[in-house]
């Protein structure tokens, strides 16, 4: 792999790691809002980010486009090759955060329509 490929891959991994952290935070914000009834501009930001992430993910065939980009720039296949996070933190990302997102969304929507007090 050429030096440019190494720099490009490192940049992709940093961007992907940052997005991962922001999206994890957004997911927990949604759950927090659902459990506590808290709201504010941060909830809307989290909802918008999660909606964008979901559309991108679904629109890319249930795969992250940054993972494919990392492979094109020299990342080798395996569990953790497209971020700087340890495998234990990313192994069950979609199951874990998908479940939290759905629970948070159900709770927030339940509060908004008055089913949950």
N, C-alpha and C positions, 0 to 999 in steps of 0.2 A: 504494500500500500504506500502510495506517495505521501510526502509530508502534508500536502494540501488536503488529502483524504483524512489524515489524522486530525487536522484542525477542524475540518468540516464535521467529522464524527463527534469530536469533543463538543463542538457547539450544539449539534443536534441533541446530544445527551444532556447538556446543561439546560437547554430549552425544555426538553421533555421532562427532566427532573423538576424544573420550576413549575411547569404546567401540572404535573402530578401533585405537587404540594398544594398548589392553589385549588385544584379540584377536590382534593381530600378535605381541605379546610371548608370549601363550599358545601360539601356533603355533610360535614358535621354541623355547619351553621344551620342547614336545613333541618337536620334532626333536632338540634337545640330549639329552633323556632317551633317545631311541631310538638315537642315535649313541654316547653314552657309557655308557649303562646306569645313569645317575644316577636317583635317585628320592627321593621325600619328599612332604611335604604339598603343596608347590608344584606337583608333577606332577598330583596329584588336582584341585587347584583349576583348573589349566589344562584338564584333561580335562572337568571339569564345565562350565566356561565355553564350551569349544568345542562340547560337546554341546548346550547351551542355544542357542548361536548357530546351530548347524546346524538344530535343530528350528524355531526362529523363521524362519530363512531358507526352509527347505523348506515350512513351514506357510503362508508368505506367497507361495507361487507362485514361488519362486526369486528374490524381490525383497526388498530391505531395507525394512521398514516405515517406518524413519526417513526414507528417501528420499521416499516418498510423502507423509509428514507435512510434510517440508520444502517440497515442491511446493504442498501445500495452504496453506502459510503464506507463499507468495510467491516461493519459489525458482524461478529460470528453468531450463529444461532445459539440459542440457549435461553434460560430463564431471564437472566438479567444481563442484557447487552446493550440496551437502548436508553438506560438511565444510569445515574450514579448511586442509586439506592440499593441496599442489600436485598438479596432474593427473598429473604423472610418478610420483607415489607411489601413485596410486589407479587408474590406467588399467587395469591387469591384475590387480586385487586378487583376484578369485575364482580365476582360473587359477593365479596365483602362490601365494597362501596355501592354496588348495585342494590343490595338488600337494604343498606342504610338509607340510600336515596329514596327507594320506594316507601319505606316506613315513614321517613320524614315527610315525604310528599303527601302520603295518606293522612298523616296527623295534621299537617298544615291545612290541607283542603278540608278536613273534618272540622277544624276550628273555623275556617272561613265560612263554611255553609251552616255552622251552628250545631253540628252533630256532637262535637266534642266541646265541652265547656271550658 
